[in-house]
Amino acid sequence: MIIADPDFPERETVNLVDTAHQGGVRVRIAPSTMDVLVQRADFLPGQSIPLFELRSPTFEGVDFALKRAFDIVVSAFLLLVLNFLKELQ
C-alpha cells in the first residue's frame, strides 16, 4: 500500500498503518505526507518517486514486558466479563 495524499488525516493514517501491519501488508509513504511516522521509515532507493517503508513498531526489554502484561490482564478481564454476561442469559 502506498499513501501519497498529504491531506490524509493523521489519526486515520496511524489506524490504517497499524491495521495494514497487523494484516502483513507493507506500507510506503511519499516523504512529505506523514511526518509523524517518518521515525519508523526506511528509505527505498531506486523507485520512480522517493518512498519510505514503515517498520512495524517493536517493543524491547521493559516496554515489551509491560505491553505483554497489559495484553494478558486486559484479555483475562474481557474473558471474565464475557463469561459473566453469557451466564446471565
Phi and psi restraints in degrees (range 20) as a CNS / XPLOR table:
assign (resid 1 and name C) (resid 2 and name N)
       (resid 2 and name CA) (resid 2 and name C) 1.0 -120.7 20.0 2
assign (resid 2 and name N) (resid 2 and name CA)
       (resid 2 and name C) (resid 3 and name N) 1.0 128.9 20.0 2
assign (resid 2 and name C) (resid 3 and name N)
       (resid 3 and name CA) (resid 3 and name C) 1.0 -107.1 20.0 2
assign (resid 3 and name N) (resid 3 and name CA)
       (resid 3 and name C) (resid 4 and name N) 1.0 118.7 20.0 2
assign (resid 3 and name C) (resid 4 and name N)
       (resid 4 and name CA) (resid 4 and name C) 1.0 -128.6 20.0 2
assign (resid 4 and name N) (resid 4 and name CA)
       (resid 4 and name C) (resid 5 and name N) 1.0 5.8 20.0 2
assign (resid 4 and name C) (resid 5 and name N)
       (resid 5 and name CA) (resid 5 and name C) 1.0 -90.5 20.0 2
assign (resid 5 and name N) (resid 5 and name CA)
       (resid 5 and name C) (resid 6 and name N) 1.0 111.4 20.0 2
assign (resid 5 and name C) (resid 6 and name N)
       (resid 6 and name CA) (resid 6 and name C) 1.0 -66.6 20.0 2
assign (resid 6 and name N) (resid 6 and name CA)
       (resid 6 and name C) (resid 7 and name N) 1.0 -16.5 20.0 2
assign (resid 6 and name C) (resid 7 and name N)
       (resid 7 and name CA) (resid 7 and name C) 1.0 -96.9 20.0 2
assign (resid 7 and name N) (resid 7 and name CA)
       (resid 7 and name C) (resid 8 and name N) 1.0 6.0 20.0 2
assign (resid 7 and name C) (resid 8 and name N)
       (resid 8 and name CA) (resid 8 and name C) 1.0 -65.5 20.0 2
assign (resid 8 and name N) (resid 8 and name CA)
       (resid 8 and name C) (resid 9 and name N) 1.0 127.9 20.0 2
assign (resid 8 and name C) (resid 9 and name N)
       (resid 9 and name CA) (resid 9 and name C) 1.0 -60.3 20.0 2
assign (resid 9 and name N) (resid 9 and name CA)
       (resid 9 and name C) (resid 10 and name N) 1.0 136.8 20.0 2
assign (resid 9 and name C) (resid 10 and name N)
       (resid 10 and name CA) (resid 10 and name C) 1.0 -58.5 20.0 2
assign (resid 10 and name N) (resid 10 and name CA)
       (resid 10 and name C) (resid 11 and name N) 1.0 -46.6 20.0 2
assign (resid 10 and name C) (resid 11 and name N)
       (resid 11 and name CA) (resid 11 and name C) 1.0 -60.8 20.0 2
assign (resid 11 and name N) (resid 11 and name CA)
       (resid 11 and name C) (resid 12 and name N) 1.0 -44.1 20.0 2
assign (resid 11 and name C) (resid 12 and name N)
       (resid 12 and name CA) (resid 12 and name C) 1.0 -65.8 20.0 2
assign (resid 12 and name N) (resid 12 and name CA)
       (resid 12 and name C) (resid 13 and name N) 1.0 -34.8 20.0 2
assign (resid 12 and name C) (resid 13 and name N)
       (resid 13 and name CA) (resid 13 and name C) 1.0 -63.5 20.0 2
assign (resid 13 and name N) (resid 13 and name CA)
       (resid 13 and name C) (resid 14 and name N) 1.0 -46.9 20.0 2
assign (resid 13 and name C) (resid 14 and name N)
       (resid 14 and name CA) (resid 14 and name C) 1.0 -61.0 20.0 2
assign (resid 14 and name N) (resid 14 and name CA)
       (resid 14 and name C) (resid 15 and name N) 1.0 -44.8 20.0 2
assign (resid 14 and name C) (resid 15 and name N)
       (resid 15 and name CA) (resid 15 and name C) 1.0 -63.5 20.0 2
assign (resid 15 and name N) (resid 15 and name CA)
       (resid 15 and name C) (resid 16 and name N) 1.0 -42.4 20.0 2
assign (resid 15 and name C) (resid 16 and name N)
       (resid 16 and name CA) (resid 16 and name C) 1.0 -63.0 20.0 2
assign (resid 16 and name N) (resid 16 and name CA)
       (resid 16 and name C) (resid 17 and name N) 1.0 -44.9 20.0 2
assign (resid 16 and name C) (resid 17 and name N)
       (resid 17 and name CA) (resid 17 and name C) 1.0 -64.2 20.0 2
assign (resid 17 and name N) (resid 17 and name CA)
       (resid 17 and name C) (resid 18 and name N) 1.0 -45.0 20.0 2
assign (resid 17 and name C) (resid 18 and name N)
       (resid 18 and name CA) (resid 18 and name C) 1.0 -63.1 20.0 2
assign (resid 18 and name N) (resid 18 and name CA)
       (resid 18 and name C) (resid 19 and name N) 1.0 -42.7 20.0 2
assign (resid 18 and name C) (resid 19 and name N)
       (resid 19 and name CA) (resid 19 and name C) 1.0 -63.2 20.0 2
assign (resid 19 and name N) (resid 19 and name CA)
       (resid 19 and name C) (resid 20 and name N) 1.0 -42.8 20.0 2
assign (resid 19 and name C) (resid 20 and name N)
       (resid 20 and name CA) (resid 20 and name C) 1.0 -62.5 20.0 2
assign (resid 20 and name N) (resid 20 and name CA)
       (resid 20 and name C) (resid 21 and name N) 1.0 -45.0 20.0 2
assign (resid 20 and name C) (resid 21 and name N)
       (resid 21 and name CA) (resid 21 and name C) 1.0 -63.9 20.0 2
assign (resid 21 and name N) (resid 21 and name CA)
       (resid 21 and name C) (resid 22 and name N) 1.0 -38.3 20.0 2
assign (resid 21 and name C) (resid 22 and name N)
       (resid 22 and name CA) (resid 22 and name C) 1.0 -63.4 20.0 2
assign (resid 22 and name N) (resid 22 and name CA)
       (resid 22 and name C) (resid 23 and name N) 1.0 -30.7 20.0 2
assign (resid 22 and name C) (resid 23 and name N)
       (resid 23 and name CA) (resid 23 and name C) 1.0 -89.2 20.0 2
assign (resid 23 and name N) (resid 23 and name CA)
       (resid 23 and name C) (resid 24 and name N) 1.0 4.8 20.0 2
assign (resid 23 and name C) (resid 24 and name N)
       (resid 24 and name CA) (resid 24 and name C) 1.0 78.3 20.0 2
assign (resid 24 and name N) (resid 24 and name CA)
       (resid 24 and name C) (resid 25 and name N) 1.0 18.4 20.0 2
assign (resid 24 and name C) (resid 25 and name N)
       (resid 25 and name CA) (resid 25 and name C) 1.0 -92.9 20.0 2
assign (resid 25 and name N) (resid 25 and name CA)
       (resid 25 and name C) (resid 26 and name N) 1.0 131.6 20.0 2
assign (resid 25 and name C) (resid 26 and name N)
       (resid 26 and name CA) (resid 26 and name C) 1.0 -75.6 20.0 2
assign (resid 26 and name N) (resid 26 and name CA)
       (resid 26 and name C) (resid 27 and name N) 1.0 141.4 20.0 2
assign (resid 26 and name C) (resid 27 and name N)
       (resid 27 and name CA) (resid 27 and name C) 1.0 -118.9 20.0 2
assign (resid 27 and name N) (resid 27 and name CA)
       (resid 27 and name C) (resid 28 and name N) 1.0 132.2 20.0 2
assign (resid 27 and name C) (resid 28 and name N)
       (resid 28 and name CA) (resid 28 and name C) 1.0 -125.9 20.0 2
assign (resid 28 and name N) (resid 28 and name CA)
       (resid 28 and name C) (resid 29 and name N) 1.0 144.0 20.0 2
assign (resid 28 and name C) (resid 29 and name N)
       (resid 29 and name CA) (resid 29 and name C) 1.0 -129.3 20.0 2
assign (resid 29 and name N) (resid 29 and name CA)
       (resid 29 and name C) (resid 30 and name N) 1.0 151.0 20.0 2
assign (resid 29 and name C) (resid 30 and name N)
       (resid 30 and name CA) (resid 30 and name C) 1.0 -75.8 20.0 2
assign (resid 30 and name N) (resid 30 and name CA)
       (resid 30 and name C) (resid 31 and name N) 1.0 144.7 20.0 2
assign (resid 30 and name C) (resid 31 and name N)
       (resid 31 and name CA) (resid 31 and name C) 1.0 -51.1 20.0 2
assign (resid 31 and name N) (resid 31 and name CA)
       (resid 31 and name C) (resid 32 and name N) 1.0 -43.9 20.0 2
assign (resid 31 and name C) (resid 32 and name N)
       (resid 32 and name CA) (resid 32 and name C) 1.0 -86.7 20.0 2
assign (resid 32 and name N) (resid 32 and name CA)
       (resid 32 and name C) (resid 33 and name N) 1.0 0.7 20.0 2
assign (resid 32 and name C) (resid 33 and name N)
       (resid 33 and name CA) (resid 33 and name C) 1.0 -83.7 20.0 2
assign (resid 33 and name N) (resid 33 and name CA)
       (resid 33 and name C) (resid 34 and name N) 1.0 -36.9 20.0 2
assign (resid 33 and name C) (resid 34 and name N)
       (resid 34 and name CA) (resid 34 and name C) 1.0 -130.7 20.0 2
assign (resid 34 and name N) (resid 34 and name CA)
       (resid 34 and name C) (resid 35 and name N) 1.0 70.0 20.0 2
assign (resid 34 and name C) (resid 35 and name N)
       (resid 35 and name CA) (resid 35 and name C) 1.0 -57.8 20.0 2
assign (resid 35 and name N) (resid 35 and name CA)
       (resid 35 and name C) (resid 36 and name N) 1.0 -32.2 20.0 2
assign (resid 35 and name C) (resid 36 and name N)
       (resid 36 and name CA) (resid 36 and name C) 1.0 -66.6 20.0 2
assign (resid 36 and name N) (resid 36 and name CA)
       (resid 36 and name C) (resid 37 and name N) 1.0 -24.4 20.0 2
assign (resid 36 and name C) (resid 37 and name N)
       (resid 37 and name CA) (resid 37 and name C) 1.0 -104.7 20.0 2
assign (resid 37 and name N) (resid 37 and name CA)
       (resid 37 and name C) (resid 38 and name N) 1.0 -2.4 20.0 2
assign (resid 37 and name C) (resid 38 and name N)
       (resid 38 and name CA) (resid 38 and name C) 1.0 -63.2 20.0 2
assign (resid 38 and name N) (resid 38 and name CA)
       (resid 38 and name C) (resid 39 and name N) 1.0 -25.6 20.0 2
assign (resid 38 and name C) (resid 39 and name N)
       (resid 39 and name CA) (resid 39 and name C) 1.0 -61.2 20.0 2
assign (resid 39 and name N) (resid 39 and name CA)
       (resid 39 and name C) (resid 40 and name N) 1.0 -25.8 20.0 2
assign (resid 39 and name C) (resid 40 and name N)
       (resid 40 and name CA) (resid 40 and name C) 1.0 -98.6 20.0 2
assign (resid 40 and name N) (resid 40 and name CA)
       (resid 40 and name C) (resid 41 and name N) 1.0 15.0 20.0 2
assign (resid 40 and name C) (resid 41 and name N)
       (resid 41 and name CA) (resid 41 and name C) 1.0 -104.0 20.0 2
assign (resid 41 and name N) (resid 41 and name CA)
       (resid 41 and name C) (resid 42 and name N) 1.0 144.9 20.0 2
assign (resid 41 and name C) (resid 42 and name N)
       (resid 42 and name CA) (resid 42 and name C) 1.0 -114.4 20.0 2
assign (resid 42 and name N) (resid 42 and name CA)
       (resid 42 and name C) (resid 43 and name N) 1.0 132.3 20.0 2
assign (resid 42 and name C) (resid 43 and name N)
       (resid 43 and name CA) (resid 43 and name C) 1.0 -69.6 20.0 2
assign (resid 43 and name N) (resid 43 and name CA)
       (resid 43 and name C) (resid 44 and name N) 1.0 136.0 20.0 2
assign (resid 43 and name C) (resid 44 and name N)
       (resid 44 and name CA) (resid 44 and name C) 1.0 -109.7 20.0 2
assign (resid 44 and name N) (resid 44 and name CA)
       (resid 44 and name C) (resid 45 and name N) 1.0 99.4 20.0 2
assign (resid 44 and name C) (resid 45 and name N)
       (resid 45 and name CA) (resid 45 and name C) 1.0 -72.7 20.0 2
assign (resid 45 and name N) (resid 45 and name CA)
       (resid 45 and name C) (resid 46 and name N) 1.0 160.2 20.0 2
assign (resid 45 and name C) (resid 46 and name N)
       (resid 46 and name CA) (resid 46 and name C) 1.0 84.0 20.0 2
assign (resid 46 and name N) (resid 46 and name CA)
       (resid 46 and name C) (resid 47 and name N) 1.0 9.4 20.0 2
assign (resid 46 and name C) (resid 47 and name N)
       (resid 47 and name CA) (resid 47 and name C) 1.0 -90.2 20.0 2
assign (resid 47 and name N) (resid 47 and name CA)
       (resid 47 and name C) (resid 48 and name N) 1.0 163.2 20.0 2
assign (resid 47 and name C) (resid 48 and name N)
       (resid 48 and name CA) (resid 48 and name C) 1.0 -68.5 20.0 2
assign (resid 48 and name N) (resid 48 and name CA)
       (resid 48 and name C) (resid 49 and name N) 1.0 -28.1 20.0 2
assign (resid 48 and name C) (resid 49 and name N)
       (resid 49 and name CA) (resid 49 and name C) 1.0 -129.8 20.0 2
assign (resid 49 and name N) (resid 49 and name CA)
       (resid 49 and name C) (resid 50 and name N) 1.0 152.8 20.0 2
assign (resid 49 and name C) (resid 50 and name N)
       (resid 50 and name CA) (resid 50 and name C) 1.0 -63.8 20.0 2
assign (resid 50 and name N) (resid 50 and name CA)
       (resid 50 and name C) (resid 51 and name N) 1.0 127.2 20.0 2
assign (resid 50 and name C) (resid 51 and name N)
       (resid 51 and name CA) (resid 51 and name C) 1.0 -127.8 20.0 2
assign (resid 51 and name N) (resid 51 and name CA)
       (resid 51 and name C) (resid 52 and name N) 1.0 155.5 20.0 2
assign (resid 51 and name C) (resid 52 and name N)
       (resid 52 and name CA) (resid 52 and name C) 1.0 -124.4 20.0 2
assign (resid 52 and name N) (resid 52 and name CA)
       (resid 52 and name C) (resid 53 and name N) 1.0 136.7 20.0 2
assign (resid 52 and name C) (resid 53 and name N)
       (resid 53 and name CA) (resid 53 and name C) 1.0 -100.9 20.0 2
assign (resid 53 and name N) (resid 53 and name CA)
       (resid 53 and name C) (resid 54 and name N) 1.0 130.7 20.0 2
assign (resid 53 and name C) (resid 54 and name N)
       (resid 54 and name CA) (resid 54 and name C) 1.0 -86.8 20.0 2
assign (resid 54 and name N) (resid 54 and name CA)
       (resid 54 and name C) (resid 55 and name N) 1.0 130.9 20.0 2
assign (resid 54 and name C) (resid 55 and name N)
       (resid 55 and name CA) (resid 55 and name C) 1.0 -82.0 20.0 2
assign (resid 55 and name N) (resid 55 and name CA)
       (resid 55 and name C) (resid 56 and name N) 1.0 149.0 20.0 2
assign (resid 55 and name C) (resid 56 and name N)
       (resid 56 and name CA) (resid 56 and name C) 1.0 -67.0 20.0 2
assign (resid 56 and name N) (resid 56 and name CA)
       (resid 56 and name C) (resid 57 and name N) 1.0 145.8 20.0 2
assign (resid 56 and name C) (resid 57 and name N)
       (resid 57 and name CA) (resid 57 and name C) 1.0 -65.8 20.0 2
assign (resid 57 and name N) (resid 57 and name CA)
       (resid 57 and name C) (resid 58 and name N) 1.0 140.6 20.0 2
assign (resid 57 and name C) (resid 58 and name N)
       (resid 58 and name CA) (resid 58 and name C) 1.0 -122.3 20.0 2
assign (resid 58 and name N) (resid 58 and name CA)
       (resid 58 and name C) (resid 59 and name N) 1.0 144.7 20.0 2
assign (resid 58 and name C) (resid 59 and name N)
       (resid 59 and name CA) (resid 59 and name C) 1.0 -114.5 20.0 2
assign (resid 59 and name N) (resid 59 and name CA)
       (resid 59 and name C) (resid 60 and name N) 1.0 137.3 20.0 2
assign (resid 59 and name C) (resid 60 and name N)
       (resid 60 and name CA) (resid 60 and name C) 1.0 -132.2 20.0 2
assign (resid 60 and name N) (resid 60 and name CA)
       (resid 60 and name C) (resid 61 and name N) 1.0 154.6 20.0 2
assign (resid 60 and name C) (resid 61 and name N)
       (resid 61 and name CA) (resid 61 and name C) 1.0 57.7 20.0 2
assign (resid 61 and name N) (resid 61 and name CA)
       (resid 61 and name C) (resid 62 and name N) 1.0 -128.0 20.0 2
assign (resid 61 and name C) (resid 62 and name N)
       (resid 62 and name CA) (resid 62 and name C) 1.0 -63.3 20.0 2
assign (resid 62 and name N) (resid 62 and name CA)
       (resid 62 and name C) (resid 63 and name N) 1.0 -39.3 20.0 2
assign (resid 62 and name C) (resid 63 and name N)
       (resid 63 and name CA) (resid 63 and name C) 1.0 -59.5 20.0 2
assign (resid 63 and name N) (resid 63 and name CA)
       (resid 63 and name C) (resid 64 and name N) 1.0 -42.3 20.0 2
assign (resid 63 and name C) (resid 64 and name N)
       (resid 64 and name CA) (resid 64 and name C) 1.0 -64.4 20.0 2
assign (resid 64 and name N) (resid 64 and name CA)
       (resid 64 and name C) (resid 65 and name N) 1.0 -45.1 20.0 2
assign (resid 64 and name C) (resid 65 and name N)
       (resid 65 and name CA) (resid 65 and name C) 1.0 -62.3 20.0 2
assign (resid 65 and name N) (resid 65 and name CA)
       (resid 65 and name C) (resid 66 and name N) 1.0 -42.8 20.0 2
assign (resid 65 and name C) (resid 66 and name N)
       (resid 66 and name CA) (resid 66 and name C) 1.0 -65.0 20.0 2
assign (resid 66 and name N) (resid 66 and name CA)
       (resid 66 and name C) (resid 67 and name N) 1.0 -43.6 20.0 2
assign (resid 66 and name C) (resid 67 and name N)
       (resid 67 and name CA) (resid 67 and name C) 1.0 -64.7 20.0 2
assign (resid 67 and name N) (resid 67 and name CA)
       (resid 67 and name C) (resid 68 and name N) 1.0 -43.5 20.0 2
assign (resid 67 and name C) (resid 68 and name N)
       (resid 68 and name CA) (resid 68 and name C) 1.0 -62.1 20.0 2
assign (resid 68 and name N) (resid 68 and name CA)
       (resid 68 and name C) (resid 69 and name N) 1.0 -45.0 20.0 2
assign (resid 68 and name C) (resid 69 and name N)
       (resid 69 and name CA) (resid 69 and name C) 1.0 -62.1 20.0 2
assign (resid 69 and name N) (resid 69 and name CA)
       (resid 69 and name C) (resid 70 and name N) 1.0 -43.6 20.0 2
assign (resid 69 and name C) (resid 70 and name N)
       (resid 70 and name CA) (resid 70 and name C) 1.0 -60.1 20.0 2
assign (resid 70 and name N) (resid 70 and name CA)
       (resid 70 and name C) (resid 71 and name N) 1.0 -45.6 20.0 2
assign (resid 70 and name C) (resid 71 and name N)
       (resid 71 and name CA) (resid 71 and name C) 1.0 -59.4 20.0 2
assign (resid 71 and name N) (resid 71 and name CA)
       (resid 71 and name C) (resid 72 and name N) 1.0 -43.9 20.0 2
assign (resid 71 and name C) (resid 72 and name N)
       (resid 72 and name CA) (resid 72 and name C) 1.0 -67.7 20.0 2
assign (resid 72 and name N) (resid 72 and name CA)
       (resid 72 and name C) (resid 73 and name N) 1.0 -45.3 20.0 2
assign (resid 72 and name C) (resid 73 and name N)
       (resid 73 and name CA) (resid 73 and name C) 1.0 -63.5 20.0 2
assign (resid 73 and name N) (resid 73 and name CA)
       (resid 73 and name C) (resid 74 and name N) 1.0 -46.2 20.0 2
assign (resid 73 and name C) (resid 74 and name N)
       (resid 74 and name CA) (resid 74 and name C) 1.0 -65.7 20.0 2
assign (resid 74 and name N) (resid 74 and name CA)
       (resid 74 and name C) (resid 75 and name N) 1.0 -41.6 20.0 2
assign (resid 74 and name C) (resid 75 and name N)
       (resid 75 and name CA) (resid 75 and name C) 1.0 -61.7 20.0 2
assign (resid 75 and name N) (resid 75 and name CA)
       (resid 75 and name C) (resid 76 and name N) 1.0 -45.8 20.0 2
assign (resid 75 and name C) (resid 76 and name N)
       (resid 76 and name CA) (resid 76 and name C) 1.0 -62.2 20.0 2
assign (resid 76 and name N) (resid 76 and name CA)
       (resid 76 and name C) (resid 77 and name N) 1.0 -43.0 20.0 2
assign (resid 76 and name C) (resid 77 and name N)
       (resid 77 and name CA) (resid 77 and name C) 1.0 -60.7 20.0 2
assign (resid 77 and name N) (resid 77 and name CA)
       (resid 77 and name C) (resid 78 and name N) 1.0 -46.3 20.0 2
assign (resid 77 and name C) (resid 78 and name N)
       (resid 78 and name CA) (resid 78 and name C) 1.0 -64.7 20.0 2
assign (resid 78 and name N) (resid 78 and name CA)
       (resid 78 and name C) (resid 79 and name N) 1.0 -37.8 20.0 2
assign (resid 78 and name C) (resid 79 and name N)
       (resid 79 and name CA) (resid 79 and name C) 1.0 -63.2 20.0 2
assign (resid 79 and name N) (resid 79 and name CA)
       (resid 79 and name C) (resid 80 and name N) 1.0 -41.7 20.0 2
assign (resid 79 and name C) (resid 80 and name N)
       (resid 80 and name CA) (resid 80 and name C) 1.0 -63.3 20.0 2
assign (resid 80 and name N) (resid 80 and name CA)
       (resid 80 and name C) (resid 81 and name N) 1.0 -44.7 20.0 2
assign (resid 80 and name C) (resid 81 and name N)
       (resid 81 and name CA) (resid 81 and name C) 1.0 -63.0 20.0 2
assign (resid 81 and name N) (resid 81 and name CA)
       (resid 81 and name C) (resid 82 and name N) 1.0 -46.5 20.0 2
assign (resid 81 and name C) (resid 82 and name N)
       (resid 82 and name CA) (resid 82 and name C) 1.0 -64.2 20.0 2
assign (resid 82 and name N) (resid 82 and name CA)
       (resid 82 and name C) (resid 83 and name N) 1.0 -38.9 20.0 2
assign (resid 82 and name C) (resid 83 and name N)
       (resid 83 and name CA) (resid 83 and name C) 1.0 -63.9 20.0 2
assign (resid 83 and name N) (resid 83 and name CA)
       (resid 83 and name C) (resid 84 and name N) 1.0 -42.3 20.0 2
assign (resid 83 and name C) (resid 84 and name N)
       (resid 84 and name CA) (resid 84 and name C) 1.0 -62.1 20.0 2
assign (resid 84 and name N) (resid 84 and name CA)
       (resid 84 and name C) (resid 85 and name N) 1.0 -45.0 20.0 2
assign (resid 84 and name C) (resid 85 and name N)
       (resid 85 and name CA) (resid 85 and name C) 1.0 -64.7 20.0 2
assign (resid 85 and name N) (resid 85 and name CA)
       (resid 85 and name C) (resid 86 and name N) 1.0 -36.3 20.0 2
assign (resid 85 and name C) (resid 86 and name N)
       (resid 86 and name CA) (resid 86 and name C) 1.0 -64.4 20.0 2
assign (resid 86 and name N) (resid 86 and name CA)
       (resid 86 and name C) (resid 87 and name N) 1.0 -40.5 20.0 2
assign (resid 86 and name C) (resid 87 and name N)
       (resid 87 and name CA) (resid 87 and name C) 1.0 -72.3 20.0 2
assign (resid 87 and name N) (resid 87 and name CA)
       (resid 87 and name C) (resid 88 and name N) 1.0 -22.8 20.0 2
assign (resid 87 and name C) (resid 88 and name N)
       (resid 88 and name CA) (resid 88 and name C) 1.0 -70.9 20.0 2
assign (resid 88 and name N) (resid 88 and name CA)
       (resid 88 and name C) (resid 89 and name N) 1.0 -22.7 20.0 2
